Amino acid sequence: MFDCIEYECVCPVCKKKVSGFQSKDRDCILDRMKPQDVDKFYSSCDTCGCWIEYHTEGNKFRRKVFGKHREALAKYEKLINIKE
């Protein structure tokens, strides 16, 4: 199981909306949580298939993007401030 993260973003690869973020950092009982409640959360883009992960880094999140074959797409890595 997992917990649901209340977050949406624009896919950095195809520019379509991505939602359905999940995390396994807490109890994994399908709780709804904010990004600030976990250390890592992730989803995949339904349009292009890339994998998007966010990891805490101080008070911000590091976005990492992987292609549909799970190859790292370093040009889309970015430090992001996610607001509540």
N, C-alpha and C positions, 0 to 999 in steps of 0.2 A: 504494500500500500504506500501511500504518500500523503502529503498535505498540499492543498491548493494555495497558490500564491496569487493575490489580487494585484496583478500587474499586466499591462499590455504595452507593446512597443511596436515600432515599425521595423520590419526586417531590414538589416543593413545591406543585404544582397539584392533583394527584389523589390523592396519598398512597400510590401504589403503588411497588413496588420497581423501581429502575432499575439496570441493569448494562450490560455491553458497552461500557464507556468506551474511547475510542481517542485517540491522539495522533499527530501528524506531526512532533514536535519532534526526534526522533532518527533512527535509521537506517531506520525504516519497513520492517522485515523480520519483522513479527509477533512481535517480542520481547514478553515479559511484563514489565511495569515497575510500580513503585509511583508514586503521584501525585507524590512528592517528587523523582522522577527527571526530570520534565518541567516545562515552564513553562505549558502549556495542555493540557487534555484535555476531551473532550466525549462526549455520547451523547444519544439521544432516548428519550423515554418511549414504550413500546409501547402503553400504555393511552390516554393523552390526546394524544400526538403532540408534546408540547412538546420543545424543544431545551435541554439543560442544558450549560453550559460552566463550567469552572473555570480561572482564571488566577492565577498566583502573584502575591502582593502581600506583600513582606517574607517572613516565615516562615509566612504563612497563604495561603489561597486565596479569591479573590473569585468567588462563584457568580453567574452571570448566566443568566436564563431567558428563552426566547423562545417565543411561541405557535406553533401549527402552521403559521401563515402567516409566520413569522419576525419577528413584531412583538415588540419588547422588552416584557417583563413586569416592570417596575421594582420592583413591590412584593415580588417574590421574590428580589431581589438581596440578597446577604448575605456578610459576611466570615466564613470558616469555618476552624477549626483542624483539619486532617486528621492524625490520629495514624497512626504506622507500624504 
